[in-house]
Amino acid sequence: MSVSKDSFNVIEIISRAPWFKNLPASAHEELAKGAKLELMKTNDYVFGVGQRTDSIFCILTGWVRVSVNSADGDEFALTDLQTESWAGEASLFNDKPRVIDLHVKKDAWVLKIHRSVVNRIGEQYPSMYRDVAEYQVDRARGVYELLAGMVLYPLKSRLAGRLLSMADETGRVVAEGVQIPQKMSQSDLARLCMGSRQRVNKILREWQNQSLVVMLDDHYVITSLERLSEEVELSER
């Protein structure tokens, strides 16, 4: 079934947001009045490096990748945003150019709220900024842990960690294990863990031979989260 604007209850979405969940219903209603819905197509950008933004964003459907890119086109993926992931909070505090890309990897409905609306609510309820800050601290912690892993751990550990993270955030339980809902190519996985496609392919073949990570209907399925966690620990030694 296709998803349209009418499929979304914007007030409920806002009331569940980590930034706004502690605000009163009247504030949720005010934010919803200022919200706009936009269908963004695959390979669009919610925003890109160097752009200035004046809104915050919530990914309602689809798949949006947060990444940084080199001048040569090399991509380092920080994380993937899925249902009801929020982004763009930097625009609430400054007008500096963005330093990351939000790249649409699969058609996505995106909710946007102009910062003037959000900051007006923040002036009435300053505790909102505390919740924004707490969310940002948690996100930054995840990025620091990711960067530490990329610098300190071998490729097998990084790949296992990325798959486990995706399973935790968006995985779907199926008969065979936990399915990663995104259709990930080996090149995608290589970019996620800063390895070559050839080396990632070798590791995946090893795990497939062990029936640890298998392909079903073009999706990766982790048959045992515990065993894959052991792969992280073993390769860190």
C-alpha positions in Angstrom: 0.0 0.0 0.0 1.4 3.4 -1.0 2.0 6.0 1.7 0.6 9.5 1.4 0.6 12.6 3.5 -2.7 11.6 5.1 -1.0 8.5 6.4 0.8 10.5 9.1 -0.5 11.8 12.4 1.9 14.7 12.8 0.9 15.6 16.3 1.5 12.1 17.6 4.9 11.9 15.8 6.0 15.2 17.4 4.7 14.0 20.9 7.0 10.9 20.6 10.1 12.9 19.6 12.9 12.8 22.1 13.2 16.6 21.7 9.6 17.4 22.4 8.1 14.5 24.4 8.2 16.5 27.6 6.4 19.5 26.2 2.6 20.1 26.8 0.0 19.1 24.2 -0.4 22.8 23.3 3.2 23.0 22.2 2.9 19.8 20.2 -0.1 21.3 18.4 1.9 24.5 17.7 4.8 22.6 16.3 2.5 20.5 14.1 0.9 23.6 12.6 4.3 24.7 11.5 5.3 21.3 10.1 5.5 20.4 6.4 5.7 17.0 4.8 7.8 16.3 1.7 8.3 13.1 -0.3 12.0 13.0 -1.2 13.2 10.6 -3.9 16.2 8.3 -3.9 19.5 10.2 -4.3 17.9 13.5 -3.2 19.6 15.2 -0.3 17.8 16.5 2.8 20.8 18.7 3.0 24.4 18.5 1.9 27.9 19.5 3.1 28.3 23.3 2.8 24.6 24.1 2.8 22.9 26.3 5.3 19.6 25.0 6.7 16.8 26.7 8.5 14.7 23.7 9.6 14.8 20.5 11.6 13.8 17.2 10.0 12.2 13.9 10.9 12.6 10.9 8.7 9.1 9.2 8.6 9.7 6.5 6.0 12.5 5.3 3.7 16.2 5.3 4.4 18.5 8.4 4.8 22.2 8.1 5.3 24.3 10.5 7.4 27.8 10.6 5.9 30.8 12.7 5.2 32.5 12.7 1.8 36.0 13.5 0.4 36.7 15.7 -2.6 37.5 12.4 -4.4 34.0 11.1 -3.8 34.9 8.6 -1.0 32.1 8.2 1.5 32.3 7.5 5.2 28.9 6.6 6.5 28.2 7.7 10.1 24.7 6.2 10.5 21.5 5.5 8.8 18.3 7.3 9.7 15.0 5.3 9.7 11.5 5.8 11.0 11.1 8.8 13.3 14.8 9.7 13.4 15.3 13.4 13.9 18.1 15.6 12.5 19.2 19.1 11.8 19.2 20.4 15.4 22.4 22.5 14.6 20.2 25.0 12.7 18.4 25.9 16.0 21.7 27.4 17.3 23.6 28.7 14.3 23.6 29.4 10.6 26.9 27.8 9.8 27.2 25.5 6.8 26.5 21.8 7.4 29.5 19.5 7.7 27.6 16.2 6.9 25.3 15.0 4.1 21.8 13.6 4.7 21.5 11.5 1.5 18.2 9.7 0.6 19.1 6.1 -0.2 15.4 5.0 -0.5 12.4 7.2 -1.1 11.5 8.9 2.2 8.7 11.0 3.6 10.4 13.8 5.6 8.7 16.2 8.1 10.2 19.6 8.3 9.7 22.4 10.9 11.2 25.8 10.5 13.6 26.8 13.3 11.6 30.0 14.0 8.6 27.8 15.1 10.8 25.5 17.2 12.8 28.3 18.9 9.5 30.1 19.7 8.4 27.0 21.6 11.9 26.8 23.2 11.5 30.4 24.5 8.3 29.3 26.2 9.7 26.0 27.5 13.5 26.3 27.9 13.7 22.7 29.1 13.2 21.7 25.4 16.8 22.6 24.8 17.9 20.3 27.6 16.2 17.4 25.8 17.8 18.4 22.5 21.2 18.6 24.2 20.7 15.1 25.8 19.8 13.7 22.5 22.8 15.3 20.9 25.2 14.0 23.6 23.9 10.4 23.0 24.4 10.8 19.3 27.9 12.2 19.7 28.8 9.4 22.0 27.8 6.9 19.3 29.9 8.8 16.7 32.9 8.8 19.0 32.5 5.0 19.7 32.3 4.5 15.9 35.4 6.5 15.2 37.3 4.7 17.9 36.3 1.4 16.4 37.4 2.5 12.9 40.8 3.5 14.2 41.5 0.7 16.7 39.7 -2.4 15.6 40.2 -4.7 12.6 37.8 -4.9 9.7 36.0 -8.0 10.8 35.2 -6.4 14.2 34.0 -3.2 12.5 31.8 -5.1 10.1 30.3 -7.2 12.8 29.7 -4.1 14.9 27.9 -2.3 12.1 25.6 -5.3 11.4 24.8 -5.6 15.1 24.1 -1.9 15.3 21.7 -2.0 12.4 20.0 -5.1 13.9 19.5 -3.3 17.2 18.1 -0.1 15.6 16.0 -1.4 12.8 16.2 -5.2 12.7 13.2 -7.4 12.1 12.8 -10.8 13.7 12.2 -13.5 11.2 12.2 -17.3 11.4 15.9 -17.5 10.5 17.1 -14.8 12.8 17.2 -11.0 12.6 16.8 -9.4 9.2 18.5 -6.1 8.2 15.6 -4.2 6.5 17.9 -2.1 4.2 19.0 -3.8 1.0 22.7 -3.4 1.5 25.3 -4.2 -1.2 28.8 -5.3 -0.3 30.0 -1.8 -1.4 27.5 -0.3 1.0 28.8 -2.4 3.9 32.4 -1.6 2.8 31.7 2.2 3.1 30.0 1.6 6.5 33.1 0.0 8.0 35.9 1.7 5.9 37.1 -1.5 4.2 37.5 -2.7 0.6 34.6 -4.5 -1.0 36.9 -7.4 -1.7 37.8 -7.9 2.0 34.2 -7.4 3.1 33.2 -10.0 0.5 35.7 -12.5 2.0 34.4 -12.0 5.5 30.8 -12.4 4.5 31.6 -15.6 2.6 33.2 -16.9 5.8 30.1 -16.0 7.8 27.8 -17.5 5.2 29.8 -20.8 5.3 29.2 -20.8 9.0 25.5 -19.9 8.6 26.1 -16.9 10.8 25.1 -14.1 8.3 23.0 -15.3 5.3 21.2 -13.7 2.4 17.4 -14.1 2.2 15.4 -12.2 -0.5 18.3 -9.8 -1.0 18.5 -8.9 2.7 21.2 -9.9 5.2 19.9 -12.0 8.1 21.9 -12.5 11.3 21.1 -16.0 12.5 22.7 -15.5 16.0 23.3 -12.1 17.5 25.3 -13.8 20.3 27.6 -15.5 17.9 28.2 -12.4 15.8 29.0 -10.5 19.1 31.6 -13.1 19.7 33.1 -12.3 16.3 33.6 -8.7 17.5 35.3 -9.8 20.7 37.5 -12.4 19.0 38.7 -10.0 16.3 39.5 -7.3 18.9 42.0 -9.5 20.7 
